[in-house]
């Protein structure tokens, strides 16, 4: 799986806005779950399939967070562009 990735530190309640060019799966996950995702193991996340051009998350705990935007399979990645903005609490 090809994906776009952004990592950031944030405090509980911080808002994160994601803009995408095409419908795709967008996930917010903590550091542990991101490592699980990379290793193709069971993981938890906030988000899912986003059909609209933007979405917003609220960080549930202080810590290191990851936004993952899936681009499709390794052989047929979608031409997706995205931007991530971490907004002050």
C-alpha positions as CSV (number, residue, x, y, z in Angstrom):
1,X,0.0,0.0,0.0
2,X,1.3,3.4,-0.9
3,X,0.3,6.3,1.4
4,X,1.1,9.9,2.3
5,X,2.2,10.4,5.9
6,X,2.5,13.3,8.3
7,X,3.7,13.0,11.9
8,X,3.3,15.7,14.6
9,X,3.2,16.2,18.4
10,X,-0.1,17.5,19.8
11,X,-2.0,18.1,23.0
12,X,-5.4,16.7,23.7
13,X,-8.1,18.8,21.9
14,X,-5.8,20.0,19.0
15,X,-7.7,20.1,15.7
16,X,-6.2,18.7,12.5
17,X,-7.6,19.6,9.1
18,X,-6.9,17.4,6.1
19,X,-7.5,18.5,2.5
20,X,-7.6,15.8,-0.2
21,X,-7.9,15.9,-4.0
22,X,-9.7,12.6,-4.4
23,X,-11.9,10.4,-2.2
24,X,-9.7,8.1,-0.1
25,X,-9.1,6.6,3.3
26,X,-7.7,9.1,5.8
27,X,-6.6,8.0,9.3
28,X,-5.4,9.6,12.5
29,X,-3.5,7.3,14.7
30,X,-1.1,7.3,17.6
31,X,2.5,6.2,17.4
32,X,1.9,2.6,18.5
33,X,-0.9,2.1,16.0
34,X,1.1,3.6,13.2
35,X,3.9,1.1,13.9
36,X,1.3,-1.7,13.8
37,X,-0.1,-0.3,10.5
38,X,3.4,-0.3,8.9
39,X,3.9,-3.9,10.0
40,X,0.5,-5.0,8.6
41,X,-0.7,-5.9,12.1
42,X,-4.0,-5.1,13.8
43,X,-4.3,-1.4,14.6
44,X,-6.8,1.3,15.6
45,X,-7.5,4.7,14.1
46,X,-9.9,7.6,13.8
47,X,-11.3,8.4,10.4
48,X,-12.0,6.2,7.4
49,X,-13.1,6.6,3.8
50,X,-13.5,10.3,3.1
51,X,-15.6,11.3,0.1
52,X,-15.4,15.1,0.6
53,X,-12.4,17.3,-0.1
54,X,-11.7,17.9,3.6
55,X,-12.1,16.5,7.0
56,X,-11.2,17.5,10.6
57,X,-10.0,15.4,13.5
58,X,-9.7,16.3,17.2
59,X,-6.6,14.8,18.9
60,X,-7.9,12.6,21.8
61,X,-4.7,12.6,24.0
62,X,-1.3,14.3,24.3
63,X,1.4,12.6,22.3
64,X,2.9,11.8,18.9
65,X,0.3,11.5,16.1
66,X,0.2,10.3,12.5
67,X,-2.1,11.2,9.6
68,X,-2.1,8.5,7.0
69,X,-3.7,9.1,3.6
70,X,-3.9,5.9,1.5
71,X,-3.1,6.2,-2.2
72,X,-4.2,2.7,-3.3
73,X,-2.2,-0.4,-4.1
74,X,1.5,-0.6,-4.7
75,X,0.9,-1.3,-8.4
76,X,-1.9,1.2,-9.0
77,X,-1.5,4.2,-6.7
78,X,-4.2,6.9,-7.0
79,X,-2.9,10.4,-8.1
80,X,-3.8,12.1,-4.8
81,X,-2.5,15.3,-3.4
82,X,-3.1,16.3,0.2
83,X,-2.4,18.9,2.8
84,X,-2.5,18.6,6.6
85,X,-2.8,21.6,8.9
86,X,-2.4,21.3,12.7
87,X,-4.5,24.1,14.3
88,X,-3.7,25.7,17.6
89,X,-5.9,24.5,20.4
